[in-house]
Each structure stands twice: as structure tokens, then as C-alpha cells.
Amino acid sequence: MRISEKLNNDITVLTISGKMMIDAKSTDLHRYVKELIDKNQIKIVIDLGKVTWLASVGLGAILASYTSVKNAGGNLKLARSTRKIRSVLIFAQLIKILEDYDTVKDAVDSF
């Protein structure tokens, strides 16, 4: 799993690529988001369009990141979830909590 960052005004877009599986790299997302919070970057979009696999650890990292951002007074939104990832979000009923947009632009514009 790799994370790349792009700043769009005061909104941070994180593009995740690869597999979010049971390994140390999947929990790196939460650490990365906590570092953004420390820099007061609390409007975050996670672009999942390049994620090829999402295991429970990856899902947990997304949820932990969302909780940390919300507790800091910000918001975290998802973008470009593949059909497989969206079905996992629906099955886990996280779609009720996490806002998921078809495009990064839609997610950014929603702030």
C-alpha cells in the first residue's frame, strides 16, 4: 500500500494505491492521518480508486482515521471507491457513516 498526498486549498487528498491487507502498511494510514491532524489539516479526502484489495485491517484504518479527524473537529470523506470496496462498505454498514463520492472533485466540493 502506498499513500500520496495532494493539497487542494485547505483540503488534503490522500490517494491510496495497492492492497490494504493485514500488514503494518495498512495501519500506516491512521498514523499518516494523525500527522495531518497535528498540522491542523482536518479536511481530508481519501481516494480509493487505486486500491486493489481491502481487508478488515484496511477498513479499520479508514474508520480509525475518520474517528480521529472527527474528534479533531474536521471531516474525512471517501472518493472513487470501486464496486468491490463499496460493497464492503455497504455490508459493514459503514456507508451510513462515511461519505463516499464518485469523484475526488465531488468529495472536495462537498466541504
C-alpha positions as CSV (number, residue, x, y, z in Angstrom):
1,M,0.0,0.0,0.0
2,R,1.2,3.5,-0.9
3,I,-0.1,6.9,0.1
4,S,0.4,10.1,-1.9
5,E,-0.7,13.5,-0.7
6,K,-2.0,16.5,-2.6
7,L,-3.2,19.7,-1.0
8,N,-6.2,21.4,-2.7
9,N,-6.6,24.7,-0.8
10,D,-7.3,23.6,2.7
11,I,-8.4,20.1,1.8
12,T,-5.9,17.2,1.8
13,V,-6.4,14.5,-0.8
14,L,-4.7,11.2,0.0
15,T,-4.5,8.7,-2.8
16,I,-4.1,5.1,-1.6
17,S,-2.8,2.5,-4.1
18,G,-2.3,-1.2,-3.8
19,K,-3.6,-3.6,-1.2
20,M,-4.9,-2.7,2.2
21,M,-4.2,-6.0,3.9
22,I,-3.1,-7.5,7.1
23,D,0.4,-5.9,7.4
24,A,2.0,-2.9,9.0
25,K,1.5,-0.7,6.0
26,S,-2.3,-0.8,6.3
27,T,-2.1,0.8,9.8
28,D,0.2,3.5,8.3
29,L,-2.9,5.3,7.0
30,H,-4.1,6.1,10.5
31,R,-0.6,7.3,11.6
32,Y,-0.4,9.4,8.4
33,V,-3.8,11.0,9.2
34,K,-2.8,11.7,12.8
35,E,0.2,13.6,11.5
36,L,-2.1,15.6,9.3
37,I,-4.3,16.4,12.3
38,D,-1.1,17.6,14.2
39,K,-0.6,20.1,11.3
40,N,-4.3,21.1,11.6
41,Q,-5.1,19.6,8.2
42,I,-8.5,18.3,9.2
43,K,-10.4,18.3,5.9
44,I,-9.4,15.0,4.2
45,V,-10.5,13.1,1.2
46,I,-9.2,9.5,0.8
47,D,-9.1,8.5,-2.9
48,L,-9.6,4.7,-3.0
49,G,-9.7,4.4,-6.8
50,K,-6.3,2.6,-6.9
51,V,-6.9,0.2,-4.1
52,T,-7.0,-3.3,-5.4
53,W,-7.9,-5.1,-2.2
54,L,-9.4,-4.0,1.2
55,A,-9.1,-6.4,4.2
56,S,-10.6,-5.8,7.6
57,V,-7.4,-4.1,8.8
58,G,-7.6,-1.6,6.0
59,L,-11.2,-1.0,6.8
60,G,-10.3,-0.5,10.5
61,A,-7.6,2.0,9.5
62,I,-10.1,4.0,7.5
63,L,-12.6,4.0,10.4
64,A,-9.9,4.9,12.9
65,S,-8.8,7.8,10.7
66,Y,-12.3,9.0,10.3
67,T,-12.8,8.9,14.1
68,S,-9.6,10.8,14.8
69,V,-10.4,13.5,12.2
70,K,-14.0,13.9,13.6
71,N,-12.7,14.2,17.2
72,A,-10.3,17.0,16.0
73,G,-13.3,18.9,14.6
74,G,-12.8,18.0,10.9
75,N,-14.2,15.7,8.4
76,L,-13.0,12.8,6.3
77,K,-14.6,11.7,3.1
78,L,-14.0,8.8,0.6
79,A,-13.8,9.1,-3.2
80,R,-13.7,6.7,-6.1
81,S,-14.4,3.5,-4.2
82,T,-14.5,0.6,-6.6
83,R,-17.6,-1.5,-6.8
84,K,-16.0,-4.2,-4.6
85,I,-14.9,-1.7,-1.9
86,R,-18.3,0.0,-1.9
87,S,-20.0,-3.4,-1.4
88,V,-17.7,-4.0,1.6
89,L,-18.7,-0.5,3.0
90,I,-22.4,-1.4,2.5
91,F,-22.0,-4.8,4.0
92,A,-20.2,-3.4,7.1
93,Q,-22.8,-0.6,7.2
94,L,-20.1,1.9,7.2
95,I,-21.7,3.6,4.2
96,K,-24.1,5.1,6.7
97,I,-21.1,6.8,8.5
98,L,-18.6,7.5,5.8
99,E,-19.5,9.8,2.9
100,D,-18.4,8.2,-0.4
101,Y,-18.3,10.2,-3.6
102,D,-17.9,9.1,-7.2
103,T,-15.1,11.5,-7.9
104,V,-12.4,13.3,-5.9
105,K,-13.8,16.6,-7.2
106,D,-17.2,15.8,-5.9
107,A,-15.7,15.0,-2.5
108,V,-13.6,18.1,-2.4
109,D,-16.6,20.3,-3.5
110,S,-18.7,18.8,-0.7
111,F,-16.7,20.6,2.0
